[in-house]
Amino acid sequence: MSMQVYQNNHFKVYKAEDGFIIHNIDKGFENGHTHVQKYNTCMVLIKLLVNKRTPKSRSRYFLESLLRLCDDENYKQQIQQLLLRVQ
């Protein structure tokens, strides 16, 4: 069972056995969550999403995590463009 360790207006973070789970509470859990290893990564993802900033990281998993958590279509398109460059 996971325990909630952080919450703001749009996101909850849970401690899981193998890291952390971030859930965008404005989306259903099935389509609006991602798993990460470190708490700091959770906070970076949330900060990027709230401020709609593009990440410095070009990690495929990081970008896909942003897409899963995102509910803004314009921001989602920006991230998808970055993801196309990674391939």
N, C-alpha and C positions, 0 to 999 in steps of 0.2 A: 504494500500500500504506500502511496506517495503522500508527502506532506507539503502543504502550501508554504512557501517561504517568502513570497513577494506578491503584491497586487497593486495595480494602479487602475485608472478608469477603463482601460481596454485590455490589459494583459494580466495573467496570473502565471506565476512560476512555481513549479512543484519540484521538490527533491525526489528523485527516483533512485532505484538501486544502482544504475549505471551512469548517473549524471543528473540532468535536469530536463524538465519538460516545460516549454512555454506554450501557453494557450491564449489565442486572441478570443476574448469572451464575446466579441461581436460576431463571431463565426461559430458554427458548430464544431465540436471537438474533433470529429473525424477529419474535417478539411481545414481546421484552423489551429493545428498544433505542430510542434517540431521538437526533436530531442537534440540536446547538446551536452558536451562533456563538462563545461565549466560555467560557474555562475556569472563570471565576468562577461562571457560570450552572450549570455542571456541579456545582460544589461546593455551591451553594445547593440544587439539586434533590436531591442525595444527602443533605444534612443534613436537609431536610424529610422525605424518605422514611424515613431511619433513626429520626428522632424522631417520625414520624407527626404532623407539624404542618401546619396549613393555611397556604398561602402568602398573602402580602399582595397579590401580583400577581394580576390578574384577566385576564391575557392568555390567550386561548383556546389558543394553541400551548403555552404553559407548562403549563397545566392538563392538556392532552392528553398532554404529555410525562410528567407525573407518573403519569397513568393507565397509559401504556405500560410504565413502569418498575415500577409497584406490583405487589406480590404479596400484599397484605393486603386482604381483602375489606371489612372495616369502614372502613379508610382510603380505599379505592377509592370507597365510597359517599359519603364526605364530599366527595371531590374531584368526583364526578359531580354532587352537589347544587350546588357552586359553579359548575360548568360550565353547568348549567341556567339559572342566574341571568345568565350572560354572554350567552346567546342572545337 
